[in-house]
Amino acid sequence: MTEIPDPSIVNPGTVGAVVVLCLFIAVALVIRSGYKRLQNLDRNRPDDN
C-alpha cells in the first residue's frame, strides 16, 4: 500500500486497456442487441411474399 507506481508508466497502459475493454464490451452489446433485433424482424415478417 505504501508503494506508489510511477504514473508515467502505469497510466498509458492501464487507461488503454480499460478503454479497449469498454469498447469491446460496447461493441459486443451492440452486436447482440442488433442480432436479436434482426431475429425479431425476421420472426415478425409475413411469410406470404
C-alpha positions as CSV (number, residue, x, y, z in Angstrom):
1,M,0.0,0.0,0.0
2,T,3.0,2.3,0.6
3,E,4.4,1.8,-2.8
4,I,3.0,4.3,-5.4
5,P,3.7,3.2,-9.0
6,D,5.1,5.8,-11.4
7,P,2.1,7.4,-13.2
8,S,4.0,7.9,-16.4
9,I,4.5,4.1,-16.6
10,V,1.1,3.0,-15.2
11,N,-1.4,5.4,-16.8
12,P,-0.9,4.8,-20.5
13,G,-1.2,1.0,-20.4
14,T,-3.9,0.9,-17.7
15,V,-6.1,3.6,-19.4
16,G,-5.5,2.0,-22.8
17,A,-6.6,-1.4,-21.5
18,V,-9.7,0.0,-19.8
19,V,-10.7,1.9,-22.9
20,V,-10.2,-1.1,-25.2
21,L,-12.1,-3.3,-22.8
22,C,-15.0,-0.8,-22.6
23,L,-15.1,-0.5,-26.4
24,F,-15.1,-4.3,-26.8
25,I,-18.0,-4.7,-24.3
26,A,-19.9,-1.9,-26.0
27,V,-19.4,-3.4,-29.4
28,A,-20.4,-6.8,-28.1
29,L,-23.6,-5.5,-26.6
30,V,-24.5,-3.6,-29.8
31,I,-23.9,-6.7,-31.9
32,R,-26.0,-8.8,-29.5
33,S,-28.9,-6.3,-29.4
34,G,-28.7,-5.8,-33.2
35,Y,-28.7,-9.6,-33.8
36,K,-31.8,-10.0,-31.5
37,R,-33.5,-7.1,-33.3
38,L,-32.8,-8.8,-36.7
39,Q,-34.2,-12.1,-35.4
40,N,-37.3,-10.3,-34.2
41,L,-37.8,-8.6,-37.6
42,D,-37.4,-11.9,-39.4
43,R,-39.9,-13.5,-37.0
44,N,-42.4,-10.7,-37.4
45,R,-42.1,-10.6,-41.2
46,P,-45.0,-12.3,-43.0
47,D,-44.1,-15.4,-45.0
48,D,-46.7,-14.9,-47.8
49,N,-44.3,-12.9,-50.0
